[in-house]
Amino acid sequence: MFSRDDIKQLLNQYVLVQLYTDKVPTFYQDATTPEQNKQLLEEKFGTGALPYYVVVEPTPDGGFRKVASYGDVGNGLINDVPDFARWLRENVGTK
């Protein structure tokens, strides 16, 4: 689904971030551990669900705030591609 041109174009409007909760790649291992990342996911977003799609924006204090999360995810699949595309369109540049 992420290889679809329409979804790629929508995702290109975002800065994509990935939070590693199983195994942190070697070039990031000095930064955080999978356990710290799981804790961040649970503390900041109230979930341990994977995958978890969320739009955040930076705050002046160097943190971030949650703008929106996508809820139609089960077993790692996005079940309704047009709905996911709509969600991406609606949340790009929101504040």
C-alpha atoms as a printed R data frame, in Angstrom:
   type eleno elety resid chain resno      x      y      z
1  ATOM     1    CA   MET     A     1  0.000  0.000  0.000
2  ATOM     2    CA   PHE     A     2  2.843  2.423  0.769
3  ATOM     3    CA   SER     A     3  4.211  1.835 -2.735
4  ATOM     4    CA   ARG     A     4  1.032  3.207 -4.330
5  ATOM     5    CA   ASP     A     5  1.708  6.530 -6.071
6  ATOM     6    CA   ASP     A     6 -1.235  8.298 -4.414
7  ATOM     7    CA   ILE     A     7 -0.116  7.224 -0.926
8  ATOM     8    CA   LYS     A     8  3.545  8.066 -1.664
9  ATOM     9    CA   GLN     A     9  2.536 11.576 -2.740
10 ATOM    10    CA   LEU     A    10  0.573 12.076  0.462
11 ATOM    11    CA   LEU     A    11  3.355 10.703  2.672
12 ATOM    12    CA   ASN     A    12  5.899 12.970  0.937
13 ATOM    13    CA   GLN     A    13  4.110 15.914  2.584
14 ATOM    14    CA   TYR     A    14  5.178 14.613  5.992
15 ATOM    15    CA   VAL     A    15  8.475 14.092  7.779
16 ATOM    16    CA   LEU     A    16  8.386 10.357  8.411
17 ATOM    17    CA   VAL     A    17  9.644  8.994 11.726
18 ATOM    18    CA   GLN     A    18  9.933  5.396 12.821
19 ATOM    19    CA   LEU     A    19 10.067  4.289 16.446
20 ATOM    20    CA   TYR     A    20 11.873  0.964 16.807
21 ATOM    21    CA   THR     A    21 10.294 -1.167 19.534
22 ATOM    22    CA   ASP     A    22 11.674 -4.613 18.641
23 ATOM    23    CA   LYS     A    23 15.270 -4.073 17.575
24 ATOM    24    CA   VAL     A    24 17.044 -0.756 17.181
25 ATOM    25    CA   PRO     A    25 19.319 -0.653 14.095
26 ATOM    26    CA   THR     A    26 23.019 -0.538 14.923
27 ATOM    27    CA   PHE     A    27 23.448  3.100 13.820
28 ATOM    28    CA   TYR     A    28 20.800  4.186 16.397
29 ATOM    29    CA   GLN     A    29 21.729  1.880 19.269
30 ATOM    30    CA   ASP     A    30 23.518  4.552 21.274
31 ATOM    31    CA   ALA     A    31 20.374  6.715 21.276
32 ATOM    32    CA   THR     A    32 17.579  4.548 22.719
33 ATOM    33    CA   THR     A    33 16.659  0.971 23.501
34 ATOM    34    CA   PRO     A    34 13.570 -0.921 22.334
35 ATOM    35    CA   GLU     A    35 12.313 -0.839 25.927
36 ATOM    36    CA   GLN     A    36 12.677  2.960 26.118
37 ATOM    37    CA   ASN     A    37 10.852  3.303 22.800
38 ATOM    38    CA   LYS     A    38  7.993  1.049 23.979
39 ATOM    39    CA   GLN     A    39  7.726  3.154 27.131
40 ATOM    40    CA   LEU     A    40  7.618  6.354 25.056
41 ATOM    41    CA   LEU     A    41  4.851  4.903 22.881
42 ATOM    42    CA   GLU     A    42  2.787  3.981 25.918
43 ATOM    43    CA   GLU     A    43  3.426  7.196 27.884
44 ATOM    44    CA   LYS     A    44  2.979  9.711 25.058
45 ATOM    45    CA   PHE     A    45  0.239  7.981 23.094
46 ATOM    46    CA   GLY     A    46 -1.429  5.645 25.581
47 ATOM    47    CA   THR     A    47 -0.937  2.581 23.409
48 ATOM    48    CA   GLY     A    48  1.430 -0.249 22.705
49 ATOM    49    CA   ALA     A    49 -0.276 -1.015 19.399
50 ATOM    50    CA   LEU     A    50  1.933 -1.772 16.427
51 ATOM    51    CA   PRO     A    51  1.885 -0.416 13.902
52 ATOM    52    CA   TYR     A    52  0.671  2.913 15.196
53 ATOM    53    CA   TYR     A    53  0.211  5.827 12.796
54 ATOM    54    CA   VAL     A    54  0.226  9.272 14.364
55 ATOM    55    CA   VAL     A    55  0.724 12.849 13.234
56 ATOM    56    CA   VAL     A    56  2.704 14.975 15.676
57 ATOM    57    CA   GLU     A    57  4.010 18.505 15.574
58 ATOM    58    CA   PRO     A    58  6.938 20.034 17.425
59 ATOM    59    CA   THR     A    59  6.385 22.280 20.419
60 ATOM    60    CA   PRO     A    60  8.515 25.298 21.400
61 ATOM    61    CA   ASP     A    61  9.994 23.410 24.362
62 ATOM    62    CA   GLY     A    62 11.620 20.815 22.082
63 ATOM    63    CA   GLY     A    63  8.903 18.229 22.582
64 ATOM    64    CA   PHE     A    64  5.917 17.364 20.447
65 ATOM    65    CA   ARG     A    65  2.160 17.121 20.620
66 ATOM    66    CA   LYS     A    66 -0.158 14.578 19.075
67 ATOM    67    CA   VAL     A    67 -2.310 16.012 16.286
68 ATOM    68    CA   ALA     A    68 -4.135 12.861 15.170
69 ATOM    69    CA   SER     A    69 -3.806  9.090 15.119
70 ATOM    70    CA   TYR     A    70 -5.148  6.604 12.622
71 ATOM    71    CA   GLY     A    71 -7.379  3.997 14.212
72 ATOM    72    CA   ASP     A    72 -8.278  1.488 11.489
73 ATOM    73    CA   VAL     A    73 -5.209 -0.698 11.910
74 ATOM    74    CA   GLY     A    74 -5.313 -4.370 12.801
75 ATOM    75    CA   ASN     A    75 -2.647 -7.029 12.533
76 ATOM    76    CA   GLY     A    76 -0.272 -4.581 10.852
77 ATOM    77    CA   LEU     A    77 -2.647 -3.883  7.985
78 ATOM    78    CA   ILE     A    78 -4.427 -0.750  6.917
79 ATOM    79    CA   ASN     A    79 -7.812 -2.184  6.070
80 ATOM    80    CA   ASP     A    80 -9.311  0.803  4.267
81 ATOM    81    CA   VAL     A    81 -6.772  2.460  1.949
82 ATOM    82    CA   PRO     A    82 -9.095  5.279  0.782
83 ATOM    83    CA   ASP     A    83 -9.857  6.106  4.421
84 ATOM    84    CA   PHE     A    84 -6.139  6.175  5.279
85 ATOM    85    CA   ALA     A    85 -5.527  8.479  2.286
86 ATOM    86    CA   ARG     A    86 -8.341 10.752  3.492
87 ATOM    87    CA   TRP     A    87 -6.785 10.811  6.972
88 ATOM    88    CA   LEU     A    88 -3.400 11.779  5.519
89 ATOM    89    CA   ARG     A    89 -4.970 14.572  3.432
90 ATOM    90    CA   GLU     A    90 -6.927 15.940  6.393
91 ATOM    91    CA   ASN     A    91 -3.989 16.060  8.784
92 ATOM    92    CA   VAL     A    92 -1.141 17.435  6.692
93 ATOM    93    CA   GLY     A    93 -0.187 20.855  8.013
94 ATOM    94    CA   THR     A    94 -2.840 20.823 10.757
95 ATOM    95    CA   LYS     A    95 -2.304 22.586 14.033
